[in-house]
Amino acid sequence: MPAVALFAVAMAVRLLHVWAIHSTPFFDVLLGDARGYDAWAQRLASGDWVGTDVFYQAPLYPYFLGVLYALAGRDLLMVRVVQAAVGAAAAVVLASAGTRLFSRPVGLIAGFGLALYAPAIFFDALLQKTVLDIFFICLLLWVVSGLVDRPADARLWFGLGPTMGALSLTRENALALVAVVAVWSVVADRTVRSRSRAATPPDSPAGHAPRPWLALGLGLSLALLPVVARNYAVTGGFYLTTSQFGPNFYIGNNPSADGTYMPLRPGRGAPEFERQDATEIAERALQRRLTPADVSAYWTDRALAFITSQAGDWLALLGRKVALLWNTSEMLDTESQDSYEEVSPVLRTLAVVGHFGVLVPLAVLGLVAAWPERRRLWPLLALFAAYAASVVLFFVFARYRFPLVPFLLIFAANGVVAARALVTSAPTSSRVALGVALGIVALLVNRPLLSPARMRAITETNLGTALHEAARHDEAVARLEKATALQPDYAPAFNNLGVALRAQGRTDDAIAAYEQGLRLQDDYPDLHFNLANALLEQNRADEAARHLRTALAGGRDAERGSDAAGTHNNLGTALAAKGQYAEAAAEFRAAIAAEPDSVLAHRNLGHVLASMGRTEEALAALERAVALAPGDAHATYDLGSLLLEAGRVADATVHLRAAVAADPRSAEALNNLGIALASQGQIREAAAMFERALVARPGFADAQRNLETARKALGRAPDP
């Protein structure tokens, strides 16, 4: 019955939280990794279960989500209900583990602690892998709780294998725990063998019991070998889980690192950008194409170079990461718990006491109480320490450190149960020393290191950006203005606000937002790029060109990629507007070098070459654009029109007909097709094209003149 009650309570508070956020943008507007997981799961549900590239992110959660989508469709409420059940089950499993390790009261307190712990409720409602992280951590603790007292139980060792493997496929740094349990399995094997030889004849069956390390290895292989085989099949390389070790290691260990996540390029923290940027920067530095393993090695080498050459700075950074790991603040990566507390009474109420600042001192008390049993509990302590070290090795996020919470809850529950005995039985001096130590821990853990307002501003910025991408521009502007009010010195909020304002047609306001962002952070390439685009709208080509050059110098000049192509393209457009055609052509060629399949770059190059009188080169550029996108009405129209100007009327007619077929309401294409037809004596069809052009654009003067000329040639009077 306690297990049923525990599950019911955990499920109820999670569902109440889901209901609270159901009518807010947080429910259906997915941010950061959640958006990537959702897209990945939809591909899986549509039948693409293997994929084509090595996993960059841990795959188990997207496959979990993909199975749900395949069974019930993409239903975000259904996903959250299922995850609430997984989170509630984790609380029950943790309670059982605490009971086995210490006592029934400890287990129940730990289980209810997880059931009502505010960050757990928050994470279980996100489309994030944290829900599986915690379930597998709790399952790990349950298996470990059996092994500490029965180290010879091969079934438990075998069960530990897939549990560890599954955990590693949701949380890559959990591979550090595999090393701990591998050592433990060898120690257990030797201990069991030694006791067996002392108590049993050598030829007894007991002397040939299954070996712990072998059972562990077999179980672990069940989870990891399919992923290794899949990665090898699609890439020909060996990847145990994913290929993102190097970039993540560098993000957490470089001269600019602050212990939290910082994207390789400012403003590009989404996973798809991280992978692209990591590859492009590495390939540009090494001047060659790289495999995912090569990219990871490049960033690993850069991180190690920083560690070895600036050891003092790295140690200071390490100290900050340790402080962040144990701080009460829940460091966000995309969306913060504080923002959700505004709309969720359940979360807001439980967060008063359900946070790290309360949990850690209680866990320290429980650890002190459990210290006499340290020989029995050493595997648990080693696993806890290994995971904590694996987080500090990279960078600190709330969800990265969250797998420590089940460990802490078990010790905190033990502290609550043992508190009375410690107070009544310990000498006065020991009680005073313990009280002072716990007070110091509480002060250190609750010392503010991160700004809640800034984390809320980041959340609002991310949400506003996603709303803009969903064409919900009014909501986007409101969220982004809230972000700038919460944190007036947060440059990305001003950048994204400018983008949303420009989408509303408020170009002057957008320029003001961009300029404010640059006053805060001048080395922000995307701000310069976006400001330049807005300036181009106002025909301020000189200023736009200056900002585009700054954007290129600041990082939008990767050897390949759409960012570099877009920046070079726009700079070329600005230069062409100033009549600097040769310089513009050079920029368009640079755009093509960055993105060889850019239709826009080839079109723009064709236009500027035509303006320079280099017709044949212009035609070649436009022919390439059409070859890249045969159905592109604009490219086909451009080519047909230039052919018409060059006197190649028959060829022009072919392409202009294709342009009209692609866009039947293009007045320009209809008019030029009419001119081409009239030039070949096909006056009646030409007149029909001019008439259609006037329907598409009433008052089109050129088409009206051409129609009158065609009608005179046909002997028809103009329409009254």
N, C-alpha and C positions, 0 to 999 in steps of 0.2 A: 504493500500500500504506500509506503513512503516514496517509492520510485514513481508510482502513478501520480501521486500528489505533486512531486517535484516536476515531472514532465508537464503536468497540467498548468502549474504556475508559470513555468518557463515559456510554454506555448502561449499562454494568455497574454503575458506582457509583451511578447513579440508581435502578436497579432494586433494588439491595441496600438502599438507603435506604427505598424504598417498601415492601419486604418487612419492614423493621424496624418501621415504623409501622403495618403492616397490622392488627395485633391490638390496637391502642390506640384510645382514643376520638378521637384526632386524625384517624383515617382516615375515619370515617363521620359524625362530628359536625362539620358545617361552621359556620364562624364568620364574622361580619362580612360583608365583600363577597362571600366565597365562597358564603355562603348566598343572598345576593341574586342572584349570577350563576347559581347552580344553579336557583333558582325561575324566573328569566328564561329560561334555556335550556329548561326543561321546557315553558314556555308556547310557545316557538318550535317545539319538536319536536312539540307538539300541533297546530300549524298556524297559530298567531298570529305570522306572520313580519313583519307591518307594525307592529302596536301602535297605540296611540291617543294618545300624548303625545310631546312632544319628548324626545330622549334626555337624561337627566340624567347618566348615566355613559357613558364611552366604550363603544361597542357591539360592537366587533369580537370581543372575547373571548367574550361571551355568545353571539354568533352561531356562533363556532367550536365552542363547547360544545354549542349547540343542534343543529348538524349532526351531531356525534358521537352525541348522544342519539337523533336521528332515525334514524341508520344502525344503531346497535347497542343502543339502549335506555340507560337511566340506569345505567351501570356505572362506579362511581368508580375501580375498579382499571384498567379499560380507559382511562379518561381519563388517569390518571397514567402509564400505559405510553406512550400517544401523546405526552404532554407530555415524557416522558423522551427519546423519539426526537426531538422538536423541539429540546430542549435540546442533545442530542448533535449534531444537525445544525448548530446555531448554533456549536458549538465548531469544527466542520470549516470552516464559512464564515469564521469569524474567523481561522483558521489561513491560509486562502488570502489574506485581506485583508492580514494581517501580512507574508506572503511578497511580495506585490506592492508593499507600501509600503517594506519594508526588505530582508528576505532570508528564505531558507527556514528557517534556524534560528530567527529571530525569529518567523516564522509558527507553527512547531511549538510553540515555548515558549508563545506566546500561546494557541494552541488547547488545549494540554494544561492550561494555567493555568485556562481557563474550564471545561474538563472536570472538573477536580478542585477548583474553588473552592467552598468549603463553602456560602456563601450561594446560589450558583447551583443547587446540588443541592437545597437547602432550598426555594427558590422554585419550582423545576420540579415539585415534588411537591404544591404547593398548588393549589387551584382559584382561581387568581389570574391576572390578565392579564400578570404579569411574564414568564412564559415566552414570550409573543409579543413583548413589549417587546424582550427581548434578541435574539430571532431577527431581528427587523426592524432593530435597531441593528447587528447583525453584517452583515446583508445591505446596509444603508446603507454600512457601512465597506468592504464588498467593492466596491460600485459606485464609491464615492469613490476607492478605491485605483486603480481603472482610470482615472478621470477626471483625477487629478492629473498623469498622464503623457500622457493622450490627451484633452485638453479639447475637441477638435473632434468627438468621437465622439457623434453624435446619438442612436445607439441606447442608449448608457449614460445620456445625459441623460433620454431617454424612460423608461428603466427606473428611474431615480432617482425619478421622479414618483410612481408607485404605491407604491414603497417608503416614501417620505415620507408619502404619504397613509395607508397602512396603519398606519404607526407613530403618526400623529396620531389614528387611530381606536382605538388601544389606550392611548396616553399623550397626553392633551390638550395638555400643556405642550410637547410635541414640535413644536407649530406654530411655536415659536421657531426651530427648525432650518430650517423652510421659508423663513423670511426670509433666513437665511444662504445657503442654496443658491440662492435667487432672485437675490441680489446676485452670487453667484459665477457664475451662468449669464450674467448681463449682462456681467460682467468678461471671462469666457471668450469670449463672443460678439464683444466689441470686439477682444480680442487675436487671435482667429482671423481675423476680417475684416481686421484691419490686416496680418497676415502674408500673408493670401491676396492682398490687393491689391498688396502689394509683390512677390510672387513669380509672380503669374498675371495674364494679360490679363483685363480686366474682363468680356469675354463668354465666358470659359472656364467650363465646368461647375463647376470647383472654386470659382469666385467666387459660386456660388449654393447652397452647402451648407446643409443644414437648420440653423436657428438654435437654439442651446442652450436659450435661455429659452422658445422656443416648444415644443420637444420636452418640456422639463420641465413646462410648463404643461399640455400635453395629457395627459401621464402622470399628473400630479397630479389632473386633472379626473376621470380614470377612477375614482379611489378616492373622491373627496370629493363629486362631484356627485350620485351616488345618495343619499347621506346627506342632503345639503342638500335635495334634492327630496322625500325622504321626510319630513323634519322640516317642510317647508313644507306638504306635503299634509295632515298631521295637525293642524297648528296654525295655518297661515296666516302663520307668521313665518319670518324668515331666521335659521337657526342653522347655523354651519359644521360643528360636531360636536355639542356638548352645551350645556346651559344652566347649568352649575355654576360658571362662572368667578367670579362675584361672591361667593357664599358661601365658596368656597375661598380667594379673595383676602383676604376679611375674616378668616377663621379664622387665616390666617398674619400678618395685619397689623391688630392691635387692641390696646387698652391692656392686656388680660389675656393676650395671646399670649406663649408662651415658646419659639417656634421649632418646636414639634412640633404634632401635631394635637390640638385641643381642641374638642369638640362645642359647638354653639351653645347647647344646654341640657345641664347636667351629666348624665352617665350615658346619653346618647342619641347614641352615636357611629355607629350603624348607618346605612347609606345611606338607607334608607326614612325614618328619623327625621330625618336631616339635611335632606332635601328638604321634608318636612312642616314642620319647625321653621322653616326659612328662609322658607317661604311664609307661615306663620301670623304670625311676628313682623313680617315686612315689611308684610303686609296690615293688621295691627293698628296699626302705626305710621302708615301712610298712610291708613287708614280707607277702603279700597276694595279691590275684587278686582284682582289683578295677573296679568299674563301671566308666563311664565317669564323673558322678557327683562326685564320690569319688576322682578322679584324679584332678578335678577342685578345690575341697575343700582343697586337700593337698597343692596345689600351692598357693591358697588364704591364707591359714594359714601361710605358709612360708613368704609371702609378708607382712602380718600383723605383724608377729613376728619381721621382720626387721623394720617396721615403728614404732612399739612401743618400741623396745629396742635401736634403734639408731635414735631417733627423729631428732637430729641435722643433721646427714648425710642425712636423708630423706628430710628435709626441704631444704637443699642445692641442692639436686637432683631435688626437685620440682621447685626451682628457675631456674635451668638450663633448665628444660622442658618448663617453661613459656617463657624463652628467645628464645628457639628453635622454639616454636610455632609462635612467631612473627618475626622471622628472615627472611631476604630476601632469604636465601638459600632454595632450594627445596630438602629436605632430602630424598634420595632414599631409597627404600628397596631392589630392585632388579636391576633396570636399571634407569639411570639418564637422565634428560632432557638435560644436557650438552652434553652427548654423541650423542643424536639425533640431536642436533643443528649442529653438524659437517656435517651431510648429508642432512639437511632440511633447505633450504634458508628461507622458510616461518617462521619456528620456530625461526631461528637465528635472523631474522629481527624484528619480533614482540617481542622477549624476551628483546630487548633493553629497552623498557619502560613497557612492560607487565609483571611485576613481583611484588612480595609482598612489596619490598622496596618502590615502588611508590604507591601501592594500600593502604597500611595501613595509611600513613599520610593523604591522601585524605579522607579516611574513617573517621579518627578522626575529620577532618575539617567538614565533613558532619554531624557527630554526634553532634558536637558543635552547628551547625546550626539547627539541629532538636531537641535540648534539650528542648525548650519551649513546644514541643509536647510529652514530655516523658510520660505523663499520658495516652495518646492515644496509644503510641507506646511501652508501657512496655512489652506486650507479645513478640514482636519482639526482644527486648533487652534481655529478659529473655531466649528466645530460643538460641540466639547467645551465651550468657554467659554459658548456660548449655552445649552446644556442646563444647565450648572451654575447659570447665572444664573436660568434659569426655575424651578429648584427653590427657590433662595433667595427668589425673589419670592413664593412661597407658604409652604410649611412643609416640614420635613424628615422623611421616612419612609425606612426602609431600601429599600423597593421603589420609592420615588420617585427616589432617587439611584442605584439599581442600574444604570440604563442608562449611567452613566458608566464602569462596570467594563470593558466591552470596549475602550473608548479607553485606559483605564489599563493594561490587560493588554498591549496592543500596545506602549505605551511602556515598561512594566516589562520585557517580553521584550527590547526593544532595549537596555534598561539592563543586563540580564544578559549579553547578547552583547557589548556594548561595554565592560563593566566592566574587563576585562583591559587593553584598549588604553588606556583612560583612565588606569589606574593606572601603566602602564609608559611612556606617551609624554608625559603632562602634566608640567609643572614641579612641583617639590615644593610650592611655595607654592600652586599651583592644586589639587593633590591634597588638601592640608590644608584649604584653604577649602571644597572640595567635601565633604570628610568632615565638617567642622563643620556645613555647611549641611544635609547629609542627617541628621546627628544631631539637629539642631534640629527638622527636619521630623518625624522619627520620634518625638521627645518630644512635640511638639504633637499629632500625630495620635493617639498612644496615651495621651494624658492623659485620665483618666476624666471624662466629662461626664454619663453616664447610669448609673443603677443596674441591673445585671443582675437583682438580686433583685426590683426593682420591675417590670421588664418581665416576669419570670416570673410575678409576682403578677397582673399584668394578664391574661396568658395564661390562668392558672388561673381567674381570675374569669370571663373570657369563656367558657371551656370549661364551667365549672360552671353558668353561666347557660343555655347551650345544652342541657346535660344535663337541667336542671330543666324547660326547655320541652319536652323529649322525654319527660317524666314519669319520668326516671331519677333519682329524688330522692336516693337513698342515695349514688350516685356524685357527684351535684351537691354535696351537703353536704361530702363528702370533699375535693373539689377546692377548694371555697370556703374551707374551714377551712385548707387548705394555703396558699391565697392570703393569708389573714390572718396566718398564721405567717411567711410570707416577707416580708410588708410590713405590719407592725401599724398603720401610719398611713394605709392606703389605704381610704378611706371607701366607695367603690363595692363593695369586696369584702364589707364588713359589711352593706351594703344587700342585696346579692344573696344573701348567706348567710341573712339574715333571711327573705327570700322562700322559699328552699328549706326552711328549718326549719319555716316555717308550713305549707308543703305537706305536711310529714310529721306535722302536728298538734302540733308542739312550739311552742306559742304563746309560752310564757314565755321559752324560749330565743331565739325570734325577736325578741321585744321587747328582750331584752338585747343582741342583735346590732345592732338598729336604734339603740338608745340609745348604744352605743359608737361607731357611725358618726357620729351627730350630735355627739358630743363631739369628734370629729376634724374634722367639717365641718358646721357648723350651717346654712349656706346651701345645703342640698341638698334641693330640693323633694320629690324622689321618696322620700327617707328619711322626711321628715315624713308624706307620704301613706301610705307602707307601715306606718309605726308606728301611725298613726291607725287603719288598718284592723284591725290586730292588737288595738289597745285596744278597738275596737268589739266584737270577738269576746268580750271579757271584760266587756262592759257598762260600760266606763269612758268614758262619753259626753263628760264635761266635758273630759278630757284629749285625747280624739280630736278634738273640735271645735277645740281650741287648735292642734293640729298641722295640721289641715286648713286652717285660716285661714292659718297660716304657709306651707303649701305653695302656696296660691293667691297670696299676696303675693310668693312667691319665683319665680313663673314658670309655675305650672300654671293660669294664669288667661287663657290665650289667648282671643281673641274667638270662635274656633271650634275644634272638635277634641275627640276622645274623652278626652284627658287632662283638660282643663278640665271636661268633662261629668262624668267620673268623680269628680273632686274635689268639685265642687258637689253631686253626688248623695250622696256619702258624708257631706259636711257636713250636708246636709239630713237624712239618716238619724240622725246624732248629735243634731241639734237636736230632731228628732221624738221621739227616745228620752227627751229631757229635758222633753217636753211643750211645747216652743216651736214650736207648729205654724205660726204666721204666718211666723217666720223660716225654718223648714224649707221652707215653700211657696216663699219667695223664692229659696232655693238651688236648688230643683228647677226653677223657671222659668229661673234662670241656666244650669242644665245644659241645658235645652231650647234656650236661645239659643245656647249653644256647639255643641250637636249636635242640630239640630231633629228628626232621625230617631231619637233615642234612645228606644227602647221603655221601657227601665227608668225614665228620667226622667219620662215621661208616667205610667207606673204609680205611681211614688212620689208624684207630684203628686196623682193621683187618691186615693191612700190618705190623704194628709194633709188634703186638702180634705174628704174624707168625715169624718175625725175632727173637723173644725171645723164639721160640720153643713151644709156647702155642697154638698149632694148633686148638684144639677144640674151645677155646675162639675166636680165629681168625675167624674160620668158622662161629661162631654165629654172630660175628660183620658183616661179609660180607653177610650172609643170611638176616640180618636186612636191609642192604643197598639195596639188591635186592628186598626185600619186599616193601620198600619205593618207589623204582623206577624200576618196572619190566622191563621196556623197555630201561634201561640205559645200553648201551653196555659195558662201563668200569666196572661197578659194577658186571655185569654178568660174564665178562671175568675174573675178579679177583677171584670170587668164583669158577668158573670152573677150573682155573689154580691151586688154592690151593687144591681143591679136587683131582686133578690129582696128585699133589705132595704127597698127603696123601694116594694115592693108591686106592681111591674110583673112579675107572675109569668110571663105568656106570653113576654115578651121574655127574661126570665131563663132560661126553659127552653131557648130556642133557643141561647143562648150557653153554658149549662152542658152541653148535649148536645155542642156543638162542643169544649168543654174536655175532656170524657170521650173523644171521638173522638181528640183530639190526644194524650191521656195516659190510656189505659184503666185504669191502676193508681193514679190520683190519688184517694185515699180522700176528701179534702175535696170534690173535684168530684162524685164519685159520691153522697156524702151530701147535698150541697146540691141536686143534681138530683133526688134522691129527695124532698126537702122541697118543691121546686117542683111536682113531679108530684102529690104528696099534696095540696097546696093546691088543685089543679085536679080532685081526685076520682079521679086515676089511681093508686089505692092499690096494686093488684097490681104495676104497673111500678115504683112507688116502693119497695115492699118488695124487689124484685129489685135495685134500686140500693143499698139499705142492706146487703143481703147481699154484694154485690160489694165495697162499702166495707170490710166486715169481713174479707173475704178479703185485700184489699189491705193492711189494717192490723188484724190481730187485736187485740181488746181496745179498739177505738176506741169510747169510752163513748157519745159523741153518736149515732153510727150504731146502736149496740146499743139505746139507748132509742127511737130513731126506728123501728127494726125491730119492737120489741115493740109499739109503738103501732100500727104498720101491720098487724101480725098480729092484734091484737085487733079492729081494724076489719074485717078479713077473716074473723074468727071462727076463726083458726088458733092452735093452741097453739104456744108457743115450742119450739124444738128442745131436746132433753134435753142 
